[in-house]
Amino acid sequence: AMINTLETLRDVAEGRAPYAFTDPGLRTKAADAVARGIDCILKTQIRQNGKLTAWCAQHDEKTLEPAWARKYEPPSLSGGETVGIVRFLISIKQSTPEIIAAIEGAVDWLNAVVLRGVRLESKRGADGRTEHWLVKDPAGPPLWARFYELGTNRPLYLDRDSEFHYDFSEIGYERRSGYSYHGTWAAKLLAED
């Protein structure tokens, strides 16, 4: 949500369509908001062992520390949200050493936590429900977990009871099949962007 907001504000600041009608005062305010947003992004990037890594799906509004959202969205490193943030940082025309370091740290982290040798399989049962499983597959595409445990980088899965699980098969059908715990989110970013 914040990246979408920052992209819109940037479009306003630059007078891009459909915001060409905006007055210079509003453009200046929008540019200031984008600069503050970038500063916040840089401040919320999580360091582990002194290295820049990724971002949490949500951060505390006052401390900027990783924070809980819903009961199955813990303070963690996010394989999904990090990709959108990195794409935004790459798109900044006037980069800084801090922005470059943030991008490089996140890319290194994404390369380090990729899940290989598995694929996500979906199977529709006789009851009409579709179940998702991770299965071994040496030819499977690179996958990233939605959440990685802070400090260990282990993929992390939760039901609505907020209990940590490290095996995707341990969580119930409702969260396993009703939430995007895995994705190929970073594949294009790492290969092309």
C-alpha positions, 0 to 999 in steps of 0.5 A: 500500500505504501509503495502504491501511495509513493508512486502516486505521489511521485506522479503528482510531484512530476506532473505525470498524467493524469496529474498534469493539472496539479499546481506547483504548490501541490507538486512540491508537497508531493515531492516532499512526501516522497522524500520522507517516504524514501527516508522511512523505507531506508530506516525500516530495512532490517539489519541482521548481523550488520547486513541490510536484508529485507522489510517486514510486511508491516512496521510499527508507526512509532518505533519502525520495528517489524510489527504484527498485522493480522494473527497470521502476519508476524513480525518477520522478513517478507519475501513478497513485500520486499520485491515491491520495495526494491522495484520502487527503489530501483525506479528512483532517478536520482539514486544515493549511496544509501538507496544503492546499499538498500537495493544491494542488501535486499537482492543479496538477501533474496538470493540467499533465502530462495527455496529451490527443489520444491514447487507449490502444488494445488489439488482439488478434492472431492469436496471442491476445496483446493489444497496447496502443498509444497512438493519436492521437485528438482525442476521447480521454479525458484520460490520465496516464502511470504514470511521469514523468521527474524534472525534465522531466515527460516520460512515461517507459517502461521494459522490464526492462532499465531503459533509459528510453524516451520513446515508448510504442511503443519498449518490448517487448510484455511491458511495453507490454501487461503493465503499466498505463503509462497510465490515466484515474486523475486524471480523477474526482479533478480533475473531482469530488473 
